[in-house]
Amino acid sequence: MQAKITVTETWLRKHRHLYDGATRHPFIRSIRDGNIDISAFKTWLGQDYIFVRAFVPFVASVLTKAYKGSDDANGDVEVILGGIAALHDEISWFKKEAFKWGVQLSSIVPQKANQEYCRFLESLISPEVEYTVAAVAFWAIETIYQESFAHCLEDDSKTPPELKETCQRWGNESFGEYCNSLRNIVDRQLEKASDDVITKAEATLLRVLEHEVDFWNMSHGRT
Ligand SMILES: Cc1ncc(CN)c(N)n1
């Protein structure tokens, strides 16, 4: 018997071009090809630190929605809680990495693309945004980083040794498994969602993809 095609699989096929634009962006390709401009990397580092700080309350809101709104609350809450724990480590890592590269985090001003992305996250915190819709955004945001940085660790990549740790942070297998758990949560929710929620969730995925591309563009100096 053939396995059933999940909603996320349908979306990824339908929006492949946009998805590849987010996970195979020239910024990521430049890391993978070993010709990254280090000033672009430093821009990304400082801006992403600000993004991750705004990401935490968003993920906390997804956790609250999971607790209240899912029929497998315990399983979902634990996966999301694991994500929050990883973000705690991520923030410490950004501080350490910024020190290593001489990036002064206290003086970073969020650029337009970052401000807009953070505003979008804030809009998703609203209790009016359904758990399924918020969970789709969460899954997509984490997965885009996982796939992007895993691409920089493939056998034929020429990623500079000093950037390997960064790529490992999101490109490692256990982060990949965590992203799969998020995807399973999302597919289970979508399975029983109304058409209206499915439509909103798909639109949210597209907005995440656009914001991620804009974020890479900003880091790459294309804004
Ligand atoms: C912009 C962005 N997108 C995703 C991630 C992965 N948490 C991140 N750190 N920054």
The ligand as a Tripos MOL2 file, in Angstrom:
@<TRIPOS>MOLECULE
LIG
   10    10     1     0     0
SMALL
NO_CHARGES

@<TRIPOS>ATOM
      1 C1         16.0360   34.0420   10.6380 C.3       1 LIG1
      2 C2         16.1120   32.7570   11.3790 C.ar      1 LIG1
      3 N1         15.3230   31.7160   11.0000 N.ar      1 LIG1
      4 C3         15.3830   30.5370   11.7130 C.ar      1 LIG1
      5 C4         16.2090   30.3740   12.7600 C.ar      1 LIG1
      6 C5         16.2830   29.0470   13.4810 C.3       1 LIG1
      7 N2         15.8640   29.1290   14.8280 N.3       1 LIG1
      8 C6         16.9990   31.4630   13.1180 C.ar      1 LIG1
      9 N3         17.8670   31.3790   14.1390 N.pl3     1 LIG1
     10 N4         16.9650   32.6610   12.4120 N.ar      1 LIG1
@<TRIPOS>BOND
     1     1     2 1
     2     2     3 ar
     3     2    10 ar
     4     3     4 ar
     5     4     5 ar
     6     5     6 1
     7     5     8 ar
     8     6     7 1
     9     8     9 1
    10     8    10 ar
@<TRIPOS>SUBSTRUCTURE
     1 LIG1         1 GROUP 0 **** ****
